[in-house]
Amino acid sequence: MVKRAEVDDDAWRTYVAELATNLRRVRLAAALSQEDVAYRAGLTRYTYQKYEKGESAPGRPANPTIRTLLAITQVLQVPLSDLLPKDAPDLRLR
């Protein structure tokens, strides 16, 4: 039997993978390097690279703060809705 936490983790990993794809797509459209975005958003290049990979540490899905996401959107000059996937997983029962 699959535990509720495992289902949540799978849904979160899927959501974060789409966020990572969106980050990469928007950054490339803005013709910026990962280093450019990281520096301008006040992040290390390593941290930003991890977000584009969808992880925060090996085997753990990314979970950037709202502040970080807003800084990235300001650098990329796009609304937050351009980065966030359309369907958020249900995280109420954790």
N, C-alpha and C positions, 0 to 999 in steps of 0.2 A: 504494500500500500504506500502511495506517495504522500509524504507529509505536506501540510499546508505551506510551511516555510520553503520547501523545495519548489513548489509551484510558484510561489511569490518570487523566489530567486530566478527561476527560469523566465518568468514574465519580465522581471527587472532587467535581466541580461539582454533580452530581446529589445526592450525599450532603449537601453543604453547603446546597443549596437546600432540602432537607427539614429540615435543622437550623434554617435561618432561619425557615421556616414554623412549626416547633415553638416557637421562641423567641417569635415574635409571638403565637401562639395562647395560650401559657401566660401571657405578660405581660398580654394583654388579659383573660384569665380572672381574673387577680389585680387587675385594675382599676388598673394602674400605668402611668405614662407611660414612654417611653423614657428620659427624663431622670431619673426616679425610680430606675429600675433601674440605670442607668449610675452615678449618684452613689453609691448604696448598695453597688454592687459595686466601687467604686474605679476606674471607667473614665470616659473622657470620653464625652459624649453622642454625638459623632461616631463614635467607635469602636464603641459599642453599635449605633448606626444601621447601620453597615456590616455588623455581624454579622447583623442582621435582614434585610439585603439579600443576604446570602450572599457578601459580598466583603470583602477587606481593603484593596485598592486597585483603581482602575478596571481591569476586565478580569482581575483575579486573585481566585480563590476564597478565602474566609475560611479561616483555620487557627488558631482560638483555642487558647490553652494550656489544659491541664487545670485549672490554677489559676484561670484566668478563668472557665471553665465552672462550676467548683465555686462560685465567688463568686456567679455569676448564679443557680445553683440555690438557694443559701442565701437570696438576696434574694427569689426567687420561691417559696420554701418547697416545692420539688418535688424528687424524686430525679433524679439525672443521667439515668436511663433515660427520663424523660419528655421530655427534650430531644433525646437522641441517636436518630437513625433506627435502625430495627431491623437493616437489612442494610448492614454496612460494606463498602466496596469492598476488593478485594484489593490491598494496598499493599506486599506483600513484595518483588516484583521491580520496583525503581524504577531 
